[in-house]
């Protein structure tokens, strides 16, 4: 098939871009012709919470990426839509993660489908956004109309989709492993690379820092854990603030836990990701709400045990006692799970991680998209 993916890709950075590039390679490995249409302008500067939208990594040499979509310019949407209409791909795979993108993507798809040939499958990361804004429902309703079928990566998003879709088929397919960040490295070498201590247990909080991810709960849990154990541990916070850092800094000072933390709150380049994961004894996802998380399949790839809260699809992807621990989304429960990891160790989770990760395959994702 001739397939076009619409969504973030290089020179943009972040999990969506990494996913789309890995998906393009999976399509190519399955024998399809594939290219990616990405954004020349994804977000206006005033809407972007981080330091930069752009990657410092070199562009993939084995992918055909067109940097051409302007999310706020309706004239551009018409130009891109006409281009896709002329190209007549068999399939367009479009990512949908934020209602802000609804007008842009919905317009492009409407024009592209006028060729009466192209089918559209949407991979919906979120239908109802984590932070609600005026226009969300209207924008999403506009987007879904030209879509022929949907793939979601959590049951919650599949359920959320019911309020918008009509007769389009929709299916849940688990988020594949993020296996494009390199192979596992020895913990000792990873810690040397990052300048981390070798003689303590390290819990890792990884990814962009936003309210719904519950870093404040983890900081409270860290204070509780300090008072419950004499074992030496550190909480490594690795990821860029996508909101005001001041409340977290004030919380750290108020709790007097700075000596239990290691802060690496700059953007983590793709080439550095494996070192952070492999340096950790366990990954903690203290989310307050969630659909699915890209951190979970990344953690599976590097075979690191997890502590996740009982929200969204997280407990479905992390069988309790087999690959990690599931707890309630509050600081006392998170601290209890962390203490359990400290006391019992994490080695007994490795066989379960290796078994469970087999179901999160890119081959399955490609087959399900093409089947739709």
Secondary structure, 3 states (H helix, E strand, C coil): CEEEEECCCCCECCHHHHHHHHHHHHHHHCCCEEEEEEEEECCCHHHCCCCCCECCCCCCCCCCEEEEEECCCHHHHHHHHHHHHHHCCCEEEEEECCHHHHHHHHHHHHHHHHHCCCEEEEEECCCCCCCCCCCHHHHHHHHHCCCCEEEECCHHHHHHHCCCCCCCEEEECCCCCCCCCCCCCCHHHHHHHHCCCCCCEEEEEECCECHHHCHHHHHHHHHHHHHHCCCCEEEEEECCECCCCHHHHHHHHHHCCHHHEEEECCCCCHHHHHHHHHHCCEEEECCCCCCCCHHHHHHHHHCCEEEEECCCCHHHHCCECCCEEEECCCHHHHHHHHHHHHHHCCHHHHHHHHHHHHHCCHHHHHHHHHHC
